[in-house]
Amino acid sequence: MNTKSISTTPAGPRTSLKVAVGGFGAIGQKVAARLDEGLPGLQLVAVSARNTERAAAAVAKYRNPVPVLPLEGLAAVADVVVECAPAEVFLRMAEPALRAGRTLLVISVGALVANPQLRALAEEHGGTIIVATGALLGLDAVQAAAEGEIHSIRMITRKPPGGLAGAPYLVANNISVSGLSAPKKVFEGNARDAVIGFPANVNVAAALGLAGIGPEHTMIEIWADPALDRNTHTITVDADSASFTMSIQNIPSENPKTGKITALSMIAALRKLGSAVRIGT
């Protein structure tokens, strides 16, 4: 082996990554505030919000106040763009970030599934798409099983009716979840169709599909359950390497469609980016 070509010079300390948060709702506010408090190797440099005045007033109180920029402008100032916005504005943030070769950390995984061209855009320009675990669990195990053969994946989601109200699938099919006295199954099908019909409710289904055998082959049931005050997801995986069942009960955030753990998942993913030690697949 030619050792002359191998450098033994220490690489030196890690440089700080500049982070911008797109979306300033229940998730975005928590992520931005934690970045301002301090995460190793990361620096908050901007946020974007629908209500710019309210966001500007909030970030003015930070230790290190940052500007409120349009979604399209975040990639110009940041190494990492964190997507915490409604799915309908996803592309306004994602496309500029990937064209600029940035890292895009997403929570609207359904929008990612609906726009498969973004993978090619990332590859062409050297960008990276990171899907946060969000309100789910066990994606490491699913990814590991997918290196072998997965026979089937099924997820059953149960939510308080208020967490599903207004979903496009319910509206289109004239399905009411108000005044329920017993659990009601409102959807059964694959993950791709689930995230189209419930874009603000089951991004976890898209993440599960991408981690395993694809959204088209990942089967989902969605139930409105008036007896629940937490969002629950139960996943059953049958593979040649293991068979396992996982269940999680998420406490809703200020937005009943989203669990509190979702924002914490984004923060954990960011912490991993700036850390010298990374746990998990």
C-alpha positions as CSV (number, residue, x, y, z in Angstrom):
1,M,0.0,0.0,0.0
2,N,1.3,3.4,-0.9
3,T,1.2,5.3,2.4
4,K,2.6,8.5,0.9
5,S,-0.9,9.3,-0.4
6,I,-2.5,9.1,3.0
7,S,-2.6,12.3,5.0
8,T,-2.0,12.0,8.8
9,T,-2.8,15.7,9.4
10,P,-5.6,16.1,11.9
11,A,-8.8,17.4,10.2
12,G,-9.3,20.0,12.9
13,P,-12.5,21.0,14.7
14,R,-15.8,20.8,13.1
15,T,-17.1,23.9,11.4
16,S,-20.5,25.2,12.5
17,L,-23.4,24.4,10.1
18,K,-25.8,27.3,9.3
19,V,-29.4,26.3,9.7
20,A,-32.6,28.0,8.5
21,V,-36.1,26.9,9.6
22,G,-38.9,27.1,7.1
23,G,-42.3,27.3,8.8
24,F,-43.0,28.9,12.2
25,G,-45.9,26.9,13.5
26,A,-46.0,24.5,16.4
27,I,-43.0,22.5,15.1
28,G,-41.0,25.3,13.6
29,Q,-41.1,27.5,16.6
30,K,-39.8,24.7,18.9
31,V,-37.0,23.8,16.5
32,A,-35.9,27.4,16.0
33,A,-36.0,28.1,19.8
34,R,-33.9,25.0,20.5
35,L,-31.4,26.0,17.9
36,D,-31.2,29.5,19.4
37,E,-30.6,28.0,22.9
38,G,-27.7,26.1,21.4
39,L,-27.1,22.8,19.6
40,P,-23.5,21.7,19.1
41,G,-22.1,22.5,15.7
42,L,-25.3,24.3,14.5
43,Q,-26.2,28.0,14.2
44,L,-29.7,29.3,13.5
45,V,-29.4,32.0,10.7
46,A,-33.0,32.6,9.5
47,V,-36.6,31.5,9.8
48,S,-39.5,31.8,7.4
49,A,-43.2,32.3,8.4
50,R,-46.6,33.0,6.9
51,N,-47.1,35.7,9.5
52,T,-43.8,37.6,9.2
53,E,-44.6,40.2,11.8
54,R,-45.5,37.6,14.5
55,A,-42.3,35.6,13.7
56,A,-40.1,38.7,13.7
57,A,-41.5,39.6,17.2
58,A,-40.7,36.1,18.4
59,V,-37.1,35.9,17.1
60,A,-36.4,39.4,18.3
61,K,-36.4,37.9,21.8
62,Y,-33.9,35.2,21.0
63,R,-30.3,35.2,22.3
64,N,-29.2,35.8,18.7
65,P,-32.1,37.3,16.7
66,V,-32.3,36.2,13.0
67,P,-34.1,37.6,10.0
68,V,-37.4,36.4,8.7
69,L,-37.0,35.5,5.1
70,P,-39.2,34.1,2.3
71,L,-39.1,30.4,1.9
72,E,-37.3,30.7,-1.4
73,G,-34.5,32.7,0.2
74,L,-33.5,30.3,3.0
75,A,-31.1,28.3,0.8
76,A,-29.0,31.4,0.1
77,V,-28.1,31.8,3.7
78,A,-28.0,28.2,5.2
79,D,-26.2,24.9,4.8
80,V,-29.2,23.1,6.2
81,V,-32.9,24.0,5.5
82,V,-35.4,22.5,7.9
83,E,-38.9,22.1,6.5
84,C,-41.6,22.6,9.0
85,A,-44.2,24.2,6.7
86,P,-47.6,23.1,5.3
87,A,-47.3,20.6,2.4
88,E,-48.7,23.1,-0.1
89,V,-45.6,25.3,0.1
90,F,-43.1,22.4,0.3
91,L,-41.7,22.9,-3.2
92,R,-41.1,26.6,-2.6
93,M,-38.5,25.6,0.0
94,A,-37.3,22.2,-1.3
95,E,-36.4,23.0,-4.9
96,P,-34.2,26.1,-4.1
97,A,-32.4,24.2,-1.3
98,L,-31.6,21.2,-3.5
99,R,-30.6,23.3,-6.5
100,A,-28.1,25.0,-4.2
101,G,-26.7,21.7,-3.0
102,R,-28.0,22.1,0.6
103,T,-29.2,19.6,3.1
104,L,-33.0,19.5,3.3
105,L,-34.4,18.1,6.5
106,V,-38.1,17.3,5.9
107,I,-41.1,16.4,8.0
108,S,-43.7,16.7,5.2
109,V,-42.7,13.3,3.9
110,G,-46.0,12.9,2.0
111,A,-45.0,15.9,-0.2
112,L,-41.6,14.2,-0.8
113,V,-43.4,11.0,-2.0
114,A,-45.7,13.1,-4.2
115,N,-42.6,14.8,-5.8
116,P,-40.2,12.0,-6.7
117,Q,-38.3,14.4,-9.1
118,L,-36.7,15.9,-6.0
119,R,-34.4,12.9,-5.6
120,A,-33.0,13.5,-9.1
121,L,-32.7,17.2,-8.3
122,A,-30.6,16.4,-5.2
123,E,-28.4,14.0,-7.1
124,E,-27.8,16.5,-9.9
125,H,-26.8,19.4,-7.6
126,G,-25.2,17.5,-4.7
127,G,-28.0,18.2,-2.3
128,T,-29.1,15.8,0.5
129,I,-32.6,15.0,1.6
130,I,-33.0,13.7,5.2
131,V,-36.3,12.4,6.4
132,A,-36.9,12.8,10.1
133,T,-38.5,10.0,12.0
134,G,-41.2,12.3,13.1
135,A,-44.0,10.7,15.2
136,L,-43.0,7.2,14.3
137,L,-40.6,4.6,15.8
138,G,-38.5,1.8,14.6
139,L,-37.4,3.1,11.2
140,D,-33.9,1.8,11.9
141,A,-35.3,-1.7,12.2
142,V,-37.4,-1.3,9.1
143,Q,-34.4,0.0,7.1
144,A,-32.2,-2.9,8.3
145,A,-34.9,-5.5,7.4
146,A,-35.1,-3.9,3.9
147,E,-31.5,-4.9,3.3
148,G,-32.9,-8.4,3.2
149,E,-36.5,-9.3,2.1
150,I,-39.6,-7.7,3.7
151,H,-42.7,-9.7,3.0
152,S,-45.2,-7.2,4.4
153,I,-45.6,-4.0,6.4
154,R,-48.9,-2.8,7.9
155,M,-49.6,0.2,10.0
156,I,-52.8,1.0,11.9
157,T,-53.2,4.6,12.9
158,R,-55.8,5.7,15.4
159,K,-56.4,9.4,16.2
160,P,-58.9,11.5,18.1
161,P,-61.5,12.6,15.5
162,G,-60.3,16.3,15.8
163,G,-56.9,15.2,14.5
164,L,-58.4,14.0,11.3
165,A,-61.2,16.6,10.7
166,G,-60.9,18.4,7.4
167,A,-58.6,15.9,5.7
168,P,-59.0,16.0,1.9
169,Y,-60.0,12.3,1.7
170,L,-62.8,12.8,4.3
171,V,-64.1,15.8,2.5
172,A,-64.0,14.2,-1.0
173,N,-65.8,11.1,0.3
174,N,-68.2,12.9,2.5
175,I,-67.0,11.1,5.6
176,S,-67.8,12.8,8.9
177,V,-65.8,12.2,12.1
178,S,-67.9,14.5,14.4
179,G,-70.1,13.2,17.1
180,L,-68.6,9.7,17.0
181,S,-69.5,7.3,19.9
182,A,-67.3,4.4,18.7
183,P,-64.1,4.0,16.6
184,K,-64.6,4.5,12.9
185,K,-62.3,3.2,10.1
186,V,-62.0,6.1,7.6
187,F,-59.3,4.7,5.3
188,E,-57.7,1.5,4.2
189,G,-55.2,1.3,1.4
190,N,-51.5,1.9,0.7
191,A,-49.3,4.6,2.1
192,R,-49.1,6.6,-1.1
193,D,-52.8,7.0,-1.2
194,A,-52.9,7.7,2.5
195,V,-50.6,10.6,2.4
196,I,-52.5,12.1,-0.6
197,G,-55.8,11.9,1.3
198,F,-54.4,12.9,4.7
199,P,-51.4,15.2,3.9
200,A,-51.4,16.8,7.4
201,N,-52.1,13.6,9.4
202,V,-50.1,10.6,8.3
203,N,-46.6,11.7,7.1
204,V,-45.5,8.8,9.2
205,A,-47.0,6.5,6.6
206,A,-44.8,8.0,3.9
207,A,-41.7,7.7,6.1
208,L,-42.5,4.1,6.8
209,G,-43.0,3.4,3.1
210,L,-39.7,5.0,2.1
211,A,-37.8,3.1,4.8
212,G,-39.1,-0.3,3.8
213,I,-40.8,-1.7,0.7
214,G,-42.1,1.5,-0.8
215,P,-45.3,3.5,-0.3
216,E,-47.3,1.5,-2.8
217,H,-46.7,-1.8,-0.9
218,T,-47.0,-0.5,2.7
219,M,-50.6,-1.0,3.9
220,I,-52.3,1.5,6.1
221,E,-55.6,1.7,8.2
222,I,-56.7,5.0,9.6
223,W,-59.3,5.1,12.4
224,A,-61.0,8.0,14.1
225,D,-61.4,7.0,17.8
226,P,-63.4,9.3,20.2
227,A,-62.0,7.4,23.2
228,L,-58.4,8.5,22.5
229,D,-56.6,11.6,23.5
230,R,-53.3,10.5,21.9
231,N,-52.3,9.7,18.3
232,T,-51.4,6.0,18.1
233,H,-49.5,4.1,15.4
234,T,-49.0,0.3,15.4
235,I,-46.6,-1.2,12.9
236,T,-46.3,-4.9,12.0
237,V,-43.4,-6.1,9.9
238,D,-42.8,-9.6,8.5
239,A,-39.4,-10.1,7.0
240,D,-36.9,-12.9,6.3
241,S,-34.6,-11.4,9.1
242,A,-37.2,-10.7,11.8
243,S,-40.9,-10.3,12.5
244,F,-41.7,-7.4,14.8
245,T,-44.6,-5.2,16.0
246,M,-44.1,-1.7,17.3
247,S,-46.6,0.7,18.9
248,I,-46.4,4.3,19.9
249,Q,-48.8,6.7,21.6
250,N,-48.0,10.3,20.8
251,I,-49.3,13.3,22.9
252,P,-50.8,15.9,20.5
253,S,-49.1,19.3,20.3
254,E,-50.9,22.6,20.1
255,N,-51.8,21.5,16.6
256,P,-54.0,18.3,17.2
257,K,-52.8,16.9,13.9
258,T,-49.2,16.7,15.1
259,G,-47.7,15.0,18.1
260,K,-45.3,16.7,20.5
261,I,-42.6,14.2,19.6
262,T,-42.5,15.4,16.0
263,A,-40.6,18.6,16.8
264,L,-38.3,16.7,19.2
265,S,-37.5,14.3,16.3
266,M,-36.5,17.2,14.1
267,I,-34.3,18.5,16.9
268,A,-32.7,15.1,17.4
269,A,-32.0,14.8,13.7
270,L,-30.3,18.2,13.7
271,R,-28.3,17.3,16.8
272,K,-27.0,14.2,14.9
273,L,-25.8,16.4,12.0
274,G,-23.6,18.5,14.4
275,S,-22.4,15.6,16.5
276,A,-19.1,13.7,16.4
277,V,-21.0,10.5,17.5
278,R,-24.1,9.4,15.7
279,I,-26.4,6.8,17.1
280,G,-28.6,4.6,14.9
281,T,-28.7,3.6,11.3
